[in-house]
Amino acid sequence: MTTFKAFKLKPYILQALDKQHFRQPTPIQQKLIPLVMAGKSVIGQSETGSGKTHAFLLPIFNRLDPKNEAVQVVITAPSRELATQLYQAAKQIADFSPDAIHVHCYVGGTDKQRQVDKLHHHQPQIVIGTPGRILDLINSQALKSFTATTFVVDEADMTMDMGFLNEVDKIAATFSEELQMLVFSATIPQKLEPFLRKYMKHPVVEKLKPASVISPTIKNWLISTRGRDKNHLIYRLAKSTNPYLELIFANTKQRVDEIADYLSTQGLKVAKISGELTPRERKRTMRQIKHLEFQYIVATDLAARGIDIQGISHVINTELPKDQEFFIHRVGRTGRNGLSGIAITIYEPGQEGAIADLEKLGITFQPKRLKGGQLVDGYDRNRRFKRQQTKKTLSPDMVGMVKKQKKQHKPGYKKRIHSAIKKDSQQKQRRQHRQSLQEQRRKNKR
């Protein structure tokens, strides 16, 4: 069984891992750590939560020269929250080094002038931050990042989705041609490929496919609106689930506002995450969520993708996303680190085809319905079709009788129809039996 000692990491790195109770490398770490250690440029594709962060941080620290006080590594992340998480993970390792290793984090919404003043006195060895702020500091000639020999683009697909690829492109252009470039992403969209070809020559591509698109610890429940008021349905679901922390997704900022406002008026503690929040509001909201001041969070896909919120027990898809990939990202916010989770998807009449497409990905839905404020097993949405497929064929006379009885709607008509159908079936069986006997007699006479 492989352990981190097999990679011949420096003692202080092993101590840092032991402190965090990391004993065995994940599959992506087993594949990528030796490659990054050897100085190879790598494209690593694996699902969120697979251990990508330490797959590049561990070999980066192992190759770092503490005596060289110039910038050696630049790491970008598409959001302030993800950049902060990377910074904290790097600091946990750096703090165990016998020699001082300077790791700095640069994100939007922070005091730029203060950062510039500090950079004029001292350059960090590892730079972590959002593309916009890092590029701004480079353009201000405060950050001397051109000395870096390793450039990491974390969450590349999200970087592109959130519109930061142009900034990453400009940062990459400031490095030498001998640069080691590491790109990590949950998916590699086709639109990302021109950027990769521009800066990466013969990279090693490692794609680690998950065992299933959805973690087996997640239950997927399916709820039909049945034409009911959707906001009220969302409220009833939110109340009935009694979550530790529930993430509620909508497709647009307008719907986020509508849902959040409605739930708030019903007395629920609701946080709202959208692109309209200022950096200060966003930071305050995230701090409140961390301190469990809210039980429900309403967000759009792009606003939530750059945020890693711990403890999400439930996810509600208030509407189906246009992209199946967004559905997988949404549901994947719960059931993490081996914990169980529940994802509830609301669909409207006429959207059965979209649900069927998700099922083709291997997602299994359990139909549910609300009854007395509780979620109970629902009906198979295809039950009518299946019933039609197995329904017995009636004689024309019986069809006429059924139609006639349905129109009359007299008491007990359902029982009479059932009895008549049974009688008709028995008569058919008798006729078939008689015909069979007659046929047998003819054969015997011959």
RODO-2510 file (C-alpha; in nm, 4 decimals, decimal comma):
residues 446
     n   res          X          Y          Z
     1     m     0,0000     0,0000     0,0000
     2     t     0,1499     0,3346    -0,1126
     3     t     0,2257     0,6020     0,1483
     4     f     0,3583     0,9577     0,1124
     5     k     0,7024     0,8346     0,2223
     6     a     0,7341     0,6551    -0,1125
     7     f     0,7664     0,9941    -0,2891
     8     k     1,0808     1,0802    -0,0887
     9     l     0,9342     1,4070     0,0333
    10     k     1,1347     1,6284     0,2661
    11     p     1,0896     1,5453     0,6374
    12     y     0,9064     1,8688     0,7208
    13     i     0,6463     1,7980     0,4478
    14     l     0,5808     1,4530     0,5936
    15     q     0,5441     1,6118     0,9373
    16     a     0,2880     1,8573     0,7983
    17     l     0,0922     1,5712     0,6404
    18     d     0,1041     1,3692     0,9615
    19     k    -0,0306     1,6693     1,1559
    20     q    -0,3323     1,6765     0,9209
    21     h    -0,3735     1,2978     0,9495
    22     f    -0,3022     1,2444     0,5797
    23     r    -0,1603     0,8943     0,5583
    24     q    -0,2156     0,7647     0,2047
    25     p    -0,2172     0,9541    -0,1261
    26     t    -0,5329     0,9677    -0,3347
    27     p    -0,5275     0,8205    -0,6903
    28     i    -0,4655     1,1623    -0,8512
    29     q    -0,1784     1,2270    -0,6060
    30     q    -0,0204     0,8902    -0,6802
    31     k    -0,0184     0,9697    -1,0515
    32     l     0,0806     1,3353    -1,0473
    33     i     0,3262     1,3858    -0,7603
    34     p     0,6124     1,1972    -0,9368
    35     l     0,5439     1,3849    -1,2630
    36     v     0,5421     1,7309    -1,1008
    37     m     0,8494     1,6343    -0,8973
    38     a     1,0290     1,5517    -1,2229
    39     g     0,9535     1,8996    -1,3614
    40     k     0,6944     1,7875    -1,6169
    41     s     0,4136     2,0146    -1,7364
    42     v     0,0872     1,8441    -1,6492
    43     i    -0,2839     1,8664    -1,7215
    44     g    -0,4676     1,6942    -1,4368
    45     q    -0,8370     1,6235    -1,4694
    46     s    -1,0333     1,4834    -1,1778
    47     e    -1,3483     1,5542    -0,9815
    48     t    -1,3726     1,8083    -0,7016
    49     g    -1,2555     1,6666    -0,3690
    50     s    -1,0130     1,4189    -0,5259
    51     g    -0,7027     1,5744    -0,3679
    52     k    -0,5791     1,7936    -0,6558
    53     t    -0,4488     2,0638    -0,4196
    54     h    -0,1868     1,8460    -0,2520
    55     a    -0,1104     1,6755    -0,5837
    56     f     0,0687     1,9960    -0,6839
    57     l     0,1521     2,1597    -0,3484
    58     l     0,3556     1,8671    -0,2141
    59     p     0,5994     1,8391    -0,5099
    60     i     0,6152     2,2203    -0,5364
    61     f     0,7347     2,2496    -0,1758
    62     n     0,9728     1,9579    -0,2264
    63     r     1,1405     2,1371    -0,5211
    64     l     1,1351     2,4844    -0,3627
    65     d     1,4668     2,6492    -0,2734
    66     p     1,4174     2,8298     0,0627
    67     k     1,7470     3,0155     0,0152
    68     n     1,6208     3,1784    -0,3059
    69     e     1,4051     3,4731    -0,1969
    70     a     1,2682     3,5481    -0,5466
    71     v     0,9241     3,4421    -0,6709
    72     q     0,9453     3,0721    -0,7636
    73     v     0,5802     2,9680    -0,7938
    74     v     0,2589     3,1449    -0,9022
    75     i    -0,0796     2,9805    -0,8395
    76     t    -0,4112     3,1248    -0,9613
    77     a    -0,7633     3,0349    -0,8482
    78     p    -1,0872     3,1768    -0,9960
    79     s    -1,2359     3,3055    -0,6684
    80     r    -1,1241     3,4732    -0,3474
    81     e    -1,2521     3,1833    -0,1409
    82     l    -1,0648     2,9170    -0,3400
    83     a    -0,7460     3,1263    -0,3389
    84     t    -0,7745     3,1641     0,0392
    85     q    -0,8197     2,7878     0,0799
    86     l    -0,5093     2,7213    -0,1323
    87     y    -0,3168     2,9756     0,0737
    88     q    -0,4207     2,8088     0,4003
    89     a    -0,3219     2,4638     0,2653
    90     a     0,0176     2,6014     0,1583
    91     k     0,0732     2,7755     0,4925
    92     q     0,0023     2,4508     0,6785
    93     i     0,2989     2,2981     0,4962
    94     a     0,5272     2,6049     0,5040
    95     d     0,4896     2,6416     0,8826
    96     f     0,6749     2,3123     0,9332
    97     s     0,9758     2,4148     0,7227
    98     p     1,2992     2,4676     0,9218
    99     d     1,3790     2,7533     0,6820
   100     a     1,1355     3,0420     0,6386
   101     i     0,9150     3,0033     0,3280
   102     h     0,7166     3,3141     0,2331
   103     v     0,3692     3,2448     0,0959
   104     h     0,1455     3,5430     0,0151
   105     c    -0,2172     3,5593    -0,0981
   106     y    -0,3427     3,8352    -0,3301
   107     v    -0,7154     3,8668    -0,4001
   108     g    -0,9578     4,1404    -0,4946
   109     g    -1,1341     4,3347    -0,2216
   110     t    -0,8138     4,3716    -0,0171
   111     d    -0,5822     4,6716     0,0319
   112     k    -0,3776     4,6857    -0,2886
   113     q    -0,1539     4,9762    -0,1826
   114     r    -0,0521     4,7948     0,1324
   115     q     0,0374     4,4893    -0,0786
   116     v     0,2405     4,7060    -0,3187
   117     d     0,4330     4,8652    -0,0296
   118     k     0,5221     4,5242     0,1152
   119     l     0,6281     4,3884    -0,2262
   120     h     0,8730     4,6769    -0,2690
   121     h     1,0522     4,5489     0,0434
   122     h     1,0186     4,1731    -0,0053
   123     q     0,9003     3,9268    -0,2711
   124     p     0,7195     3,6049    -0,1712
   125     q     0,8520     3,2711    -0,2893
   126     i     0,5016     3,1353    -0,3503
   127     v     0,2307     3,3633    -0,4893
   128     i    -0,1333     3,2556    -0,4596
   129     g    -0,4302     3,4651    -0,5693
   130     t    -0,7027     3,5560    -0,8131
   131     p    -0,5948     3,6298    -1,1726
   132     g    -0,7161     3,9909    -1,1681
   133     r    -0,5246     4,1003    -0,8580
   134     i    -0,2050     3,9114    -0,9502
   135     l    -0,2047     4,0703    -1,2988
   136     d    -0,2733     4,4121    -1,1446
   137     l     0,0310     4,3779    -0,9159
   138     i     0,2456     4,2607    -1,2091
   139     n     0,1355     4,5574    -1,4222
   140     s     0,2122     4,7889    -1,1293
   141     q     0,5676     4,6502    -1,1386
   142     a     0,5339     4,5583    -0,7721
   143     l     0,5202     4,1802    -0,8121
   144     k     0,8340     4,0459    -0,9823
   145     s     0,6785     3,7179    -1,0866
   146     f     0,8873     3,6752    -1,4049
   147     t     1,1411     3,4759    -1,2013
   148     a     0,8852     3,1984    -1,1382
   149     t     0,9637     2,8565    -1,2795
   150     t     0,6259     2,6965    -1,2004
   151     f     0,2803     2,8307    -1,2867
   152     v    -0,0343     2,6570    -1,1589
   153     v    -0,3811     2,7261    -1,2990
   154     d    -0,6238     2,5689    -1,0541
   155     e    -0,9897     2,5051    -1,1506
   156     a    -0,9213     2,5990    -1,5136
   157     d    -1,2752     2,5282    -1,6367
   158     m    -1,4195     2,7532    -1,3676
   159     t    -1,1594     3,0196    -1,4505
   160     m    -1,2894     3,0192    -1,8073
   161     d    -1,6564     3,0125    -1,7042
   162     m    -1,6085     3,3140    -1,4773
   163     g    -1,4327     3,5150    -1,7496
   164     f    -1,0777     3,5215    -1,6089
   165     l    -0,8957     3,3291    -1,8818
   166     n    -0,7750     3,6516    -2,0474
   167     e    -0,6012     3,7597    -1,7248
   168     v    -0,4435     3,4144    -1,6843
   169     d    -0,3248     3,4363    -2,0463
   170     k    -0,1507     3,7692    -1,9763
   171     i     0,0112     3,6342    -1,6590
   172     a     0,1411     3,3288    -1,8452
   173     a     0,2915     3,5548    -2,1125
   174     t     0,5281     3,7104    -1,8545
   175     f     0,7108     3,3833    -1,7803
   176     s     1,0047     3,2225    -1,9591
   177     e     0,9627     2,9453    -2,2153
   178     e     1,1193     2,6934    -1,9742
   179     l     0,8202     2,7328    -1,7444
   180     q     0,6654     2,4264    -1,5815
   181     m     0,2901     2,4727    -1,6189
   182     l     0,0355     2,2749    -1,4195
   183     v    -0,3322     2,2966    -1,5122
   184     f    -0,5948     2,1339    -1,2912
   185     s    -0,9601     2,1086    -1,3748
   186     a    -1,2708     1,8992    -1,3123
   187     t    -1,3380     1,9101    -1,6889
   188     i    -1,1404     2,0195    -1,9964
   189     p    -1,3855     2,2138    -2,2173
   190     q    -1,3030     2,2494    -2,5870
   191     k    -1,2836     2,6299    -2,5508
   192     l    -0,9925     2,5845    -2,3094
   193     e    -0,7775     2,3870    -2,5537
   194     p    -0,6350     2,6870    -2,7547
   195     f    -0,4974     2,8329    -2,4294
   196     l    -0,3418     2,5003    -2,3325
   197     r    -0,1793     2,4562    -2,6751
   198     k    -0,0408     2,8115    -2,6588
   199     y     0,1594     2,7615    -2,3413
   200     m     0,2062     2,3881    -2,2970
   201     k     0,4328     2,1824    -2,5217
   202     h     0,3798     1,8067    -2,4942
   203     p     0,2187     1,8120    -2,1483
   204     v     0,1438     1,4903    -1,9639
   205     v    -0,2345     1,4519    -1,9512
   206     e    -0,3805     1,2529    -1,6645
   207     k    -0,7571     1,2030    -1,6569
   208     l    -0,8934     1,0326    -1,3508
   209     k    -1,2516     0,9289    -1,4150
   210     p    -1,4751     0,9001    -1,1094
   211     a    -1,6388     0,5663    -1,0396
   212     s    -1,9725     0,7401    -1,0992
   213     v    -2,0758     1,0936    -1,1930
   214     i    -2,2523     1,1285    -0,8574
   215     s    -2,1070     1,0122    -0,5266
   216     p    -2,2757     0,6945    -0,3976
   217     t    -2,3256     0,8726    -0,0641
   218     i    -2,5788     1,1101    -0,2257
   219     k    -2,9490     1,0315    -0,2552
   220     n    -3,1211     1,1976    -0,5511
   221     w    -3,4862     1,2741    -0,4880
   222     l    -3,7227     1,3920    -0,7611
   223     i    -4,0238     1,6180    -0,6969
   224     s    -4,2868     1,7253    -0,9515
   225     t    -4,4398     2,0738    -0,9161
   226     r    -4,7746     1,9403    -1,0433
   227     g    -4,8491     2,2965    -1,1463
   228     r    -4,8283     2,4252    -0,7864
   229     d    -4,6733     2,7570    -0,6793
   230     k    -4,3006     2,6856    -0,6934
   231     n    -4,1881     2,9313    -0,4255
   232     h    -4,4299     2,7784    -0,1757
   233     l    -4,3129     2,4295    -0,2757
   234     i    -3,9487     2,5303    -0,2163
   235     y    -4,0447     2,6670     0,1259
   236     r    -4,2270     2,3454     0,2202
   237     l    -3,9275     2,1376     0,1055
   238     a    -3,6871     2,3586     0,3001
   239     k    -3,8949     2,3159     0,6158
   240     s    -3,9511     1,9410     0,5749
   241     t    -3,5812     1,8573     0,5194
   242     n    -3,4667     2,0312     0,8411
   243     p    -3,1079     2,0526     0,7075
   244     y    -2,7822     2,1234     0,8810
   245     l    -2,7053     2,3541     0,5881
   246     e    -2,8997     2,3628     0,2610
   247     l    -2,7783     2,5041    -0,0718
   248     i    -3,0644     2,6119    -0,2991
   249     f    -2,9796     2,6637    -0,6682
   250     a    -3,1567     2,8819    -0,9238
   251     n    -3,0585     2,9560    -1,2839
   252     t    -3,0687     3,3377    -1,2723
   253     k    -2,9917     3,6217    -1,0299
   254     q    -3,3550     3,7314    -1,0540
   255     r    -3,4805     3,3925    -0,9343
   256     v    -3,2195     3,3909    -0,6544
   257     d    -3,3608     3,7231    -0,5322
   258     e    -3,7215     3,6030    -0,5602
   259     i    -3,6597     3,2762    -0,3745
   260     a    -3,4419     3,4333    -0,1038
   261     d    -3,6941     3,7121    -0,0416
   262     y    -3,9868     3,4675    -0,0250
   263     l    -3,8106     3,2307     0,2165
   264     s    -3,7048     3,5241     0,4348
   265     t    -4,0651     3,6487     0,4589
   266     q    -4,1605     3,2976     0,5762
   267     g    -3,9211     3,3316     0,8680
   268     l    -3,6247     3,1245     0,7430
   269     k    -3,2629     3,2312     0,7954
   270     v    -3,1466     3,2767     0,4347
   271     a    -2,8171     3,3901     0,2824
   272     k    -2,7957     3,4995    -0,0794
   273     i    -2,4893     3,4587    -0,3012
   274     s    -2,4877     3,6274    -0,6419
   275     g    -2,2502     3,8241    -0,8617
   276     e    -2,4050     4,1518    -0,7423
   277     l    -2,2545     4,1253    -0,3925
   278     t    -1,9662     4,3631    -0,3223
   279     p    -1,6394     4,2049    -0,1990
   280     r    -1,7142     4,3302     0,1522
   281     e    -2,0714     4,1898     0,1483
   282     r    -1,9484     3,8604     0,0081
   283     k    -1,6804     3,8289     0,2746
   284     r    -1,9289     3,9098     0,5528
   285     t    -2,1828     3,6607     0,4150
   286     m    -1,9229     3,3829     0,3964
   287     r    -1,8162     3,4538     0,7543
   288     q    -2,1792     3,4354     0,8696
   289     i    -2,2300     3,1061     0,6827
   290     k    -1,9180     2,9628     0,8447
   291     h    -2,0554     3,0586     1,1869
   292     l    -2,3896     2,8902     1,0989
   293     e    -2,5882     3,2131     1,1209
   294     f    -2,7856     3,0877     0,8180
   295     q    -2,9453     2,7502     0,7554
   296     y    -3,0268     2,8129     0,3883
   297     i    -2,8154     2,9572     0,1042
   298     v    -2,9686     3,0582    -0,2299
   299     a    -2,7211     3,0939    -0,5175
   300     t    -2,6620     3,0815    -0,8916
   301     d    -2,4245     2,8258    -1,0447
   302     l    -2,1392     3,0646    -1,1279
   303     a    -2,1617     3,2510    -0,7968
   304     a    -2,1465     2,9260    -0,6000
   305     r    -1,8895     2,7333    -0,8048
   306     g    -1,5977     2,9284    -0,6632
   307     i    -1,7020     2,8695    -0,3045
   308     d    -1,6315     2,5663    -0,0896
   309     i    -1,8914     2,5605     0,1880
   310     q    -1,8457     2,2946     0,4545
   311     g    -2,1332     2,0978     0,6031
   312     i    -2,3920     2,1076     0,3251
   313     s    -2,6385     1,8295     0,4082
   314     h    -2,8972     1,9103     0,1391
   315     v    -2,9098     2,0605    -0,2086
   316     i    -3,2295     2,1781    -0,3800
   317     n    -3,2349     2,2296    -0,7562
   318     t    -3,5293     2,4664    -0,7912
   319     e    -3,5055     2,4271    -1,1686
   320     l    -3,3087     2,2096    -1,4069
   321     p    -2,9855     2,3751    -1,5286
   322     k    -2,9331     2,4165    -1,9025
   323     d    -2,6022     2,2320    -1,8808
   324     q    -2,5858     1,8785    -1,7360
   325     e    -2,2383     1,9575    -1,6021
   326     f    -2,3873     2,2236    -1,3754
   327     f    -2,6269     1,9626    -1,2365
   328     i    -2,3329     1,7405    -1,1398
   329     h    -2,1488     2,0335    -0,9783
   330     r    -2,4629     2,1321    -0,7848
   331     v    -2,5344     1,7854    -0,6493
   332     g    -2,1648     1,7326    -0,5713
   333     r    -2,1799     2,0067    -0,3057
   334     t    -2,3286     1,7573    -0,0623
   335     g    -2,2207     1,4045     0,0308
   336     r    -1,8548     1,5043     0,0545
   337     n    -1,5726     1,3452     0,2545
   338     g    -1,7679     1,0219     0,2841
   339     l    -2,0687     1,1886     0,4503
   340     s    -2,4216     1,1262     0,3288
   341     g    -2,6183     1,3934     0,1453
   342     i    -2,9548     1,4512    -0,0183
   343     a    -3,0114     1,6348    -0,3471
   344     i    -3,3700     1,7295    -0,4325
   345     t    -3,4556     1,8195    -0,7911
   346     i    -3,7801     1,9963    -0,8769
   347     y    -3,9164     1,9478    -1,2275
   348     e    -4,2231     2,0725    -1,4129
   349     p    -4,4646     1,8895    -1,6443
   350     g    -4,3024     1,8569    -1,9866
   351     q    -3,9467     1,8231    -1,8509
   352     e    -3,9512     1,4430    -1,8350
   353     g    -3,7132     1,4280    -2,1334
   354     a    -3,4494     1,6329    -1,9492
   355     i    -3,4797     1,4034    -1,6470
   356     a    -3,4390     1,1009    -1,8751
   357     d    -3,1180     1,2558    -2,0173
   358     l    -2,9758     1,2867    -1,6640
   359     e    -3,0661     0,9245    -1,5970
   360     k    -2,8613     0,8273    -1,9027
   361     l    -2,5553     0,9604    -1,7154
   362     g    -2,6151     0,6926    -1,4513
   363     i    -2,8070     0,9115    -1,2052
   364     t    -3,0836     0,7248    -1,0247
   365     f    -3,3758     0,9338    -0,9020
   366     q    -3,6163     0,8374    -0,6252
   367     p    -3,9617     0,9917    -0,6800
   368     k    -4,0879     1,1769    -0,3732
   369     r    -4,3921     1,3832    -0,2798
   370     l    -4,4962     1,6001     0,0113
   371     k    -4,7667     1,4612     0,2361
   372     g    -4,8620     1,6270     0,5614
   373     g    -4,5395     1,8268     0,5663
   374     q    -4,3284     1,5119     0,5229
   375     l    -4,1476     1,3739     0,2187
   376     v    -4,2779     1,0291     0,1307
   377     d    -4,2227     0,7936    -0,1622
   378     g    -4,3852     0,9285    -0,4763
   379     y    -4,5077     0,7814    -0,8003
   380     d    -4,3011     0,6741    -1,0978
   381     r    -4,3448     0,9514    -1,3536
   382     n    -4,3630     0,6855    -1,6276
   383     r    -4,6313     0,4814    -1,4537
   384     r    -4,9076     0,5735    -1,7005
   385     f    -4,6970     0,4692    -1,9956
   386     k    -4,5984     0,1437    -1,8268
   387     r    -4,9606     0,0728    -1,7355
   388     q    -5,0667     0,1257    -2,0972
   389     q    -4,7979    -0,1162    -2,2106
   390     t    -4,9289    -0,3940    -1,9828
   391     k    -5,3034    -0,3235    -2,0102
   392     k    -5,5088    -0,6161    -2,1423
   393     t    -5,6774    -0,5722    -2,4776
   394     l    -6,0552    -0,5582    -2,4413
   395     s    -6,3188    -0,6600    -2,6930
   396     p    -6,4966    -0,3744    -2,8780
   397     d    -6,8101    -0,4401    -2,6739
   398     m    -6,6192    -0,4032    -2,3478
   399     v    -6,4482    -0,0833    -2,4646
   400     g    -6,7922     0,0621    -2,5353
   401     m    -6,9189    -0,0429    -2,1933
   402     v    -6,6176     0,1099    -2,0155
   403     k    -6,6670     0,4413    -2,1943
   404     k    -7,0386     0,4378    -2,1177
   405     q    -6,9862     0,3642    -1,7487
   406     k    -6,7183     0,6340    -1,7185
   407     k    -6,9569     0,8917    -1,8586
   408     q    -7,2355     0,7962    -1,6179
   409     h    -7,0151     0,8237    -1,3046
   410     k    -7,2684     0,6396    -1,0919
   411     p    -7,1661     0,5124    -0,7456
   412     g    -6,9750     0,1862    -0,7651
   413     y    -6,9049     0,2184    -1,1368
   414     k    -6,5373     0,1313    -1,0898
   415     k    -6,6290    -0,2006    -0,9220
   416     r    -6,8786    -0,2846    -1,1964
   417     i    -6,6224    -0,2122    -1,4656
   418     h    -6,3680    -0,4285    -1,2851
   419     s    -6,6238    -0,7153    -1,2553
   420     a    -6,7225    -0,6828    -1,6196
   421     i    -6,3610    -0,6931    -1,7318
   422     k    -6,3026    -1,0015    -1,5181
   423     k    -6,6164    -1,1680    -1,6586
   424     d    -6,5137    -1,0841    -2,0155
   425     s    -6,1702    -1,2323    -1,9514
   426     q    -6,3238    -1,5521    -1,8122
   427     q    -6,5515    -1,5859    -2,1132
   428     k    -6,2529    -1,5498    -2,3456
   429     q    -6,0688    -1,8218    -2,1574
   430     r    -6,3722    -2,0564    -2,1843
   431     r    -6,4012    -1,9937    -2,5576
   432     q    -6,0303    -2,0606    -2,6064
   433     h    -6,0630    -2,3805    -2,3981
   434     r    -6,3614    -2,5030    -2,6032
   435     q    -6,1798    -2,4262    -2,9282
   436     s    -5,8795    -2,6175    -2,8015
   437     l    -6,0924    -2,9220    -2,7122
   438     q    -6,2679    -2,9168    -3,0497
   439     e    -5,9344    -2,8988    -3,2295
   440     q    -5,8037    -3,1921    -3,0292
   441     r    -6,1131    -3,4049    -3,1139
   442     r    -6,0656    -3,3365    -3,4879
   443     k    -5,7053    -3,4515    -3,4654
   444     n    -5,8091    -3,7716    -3,2829
   445     k    -6,0679    -3,8574    -3,5511
   446     r    -5,8030    -3,8314    -3,8206
***
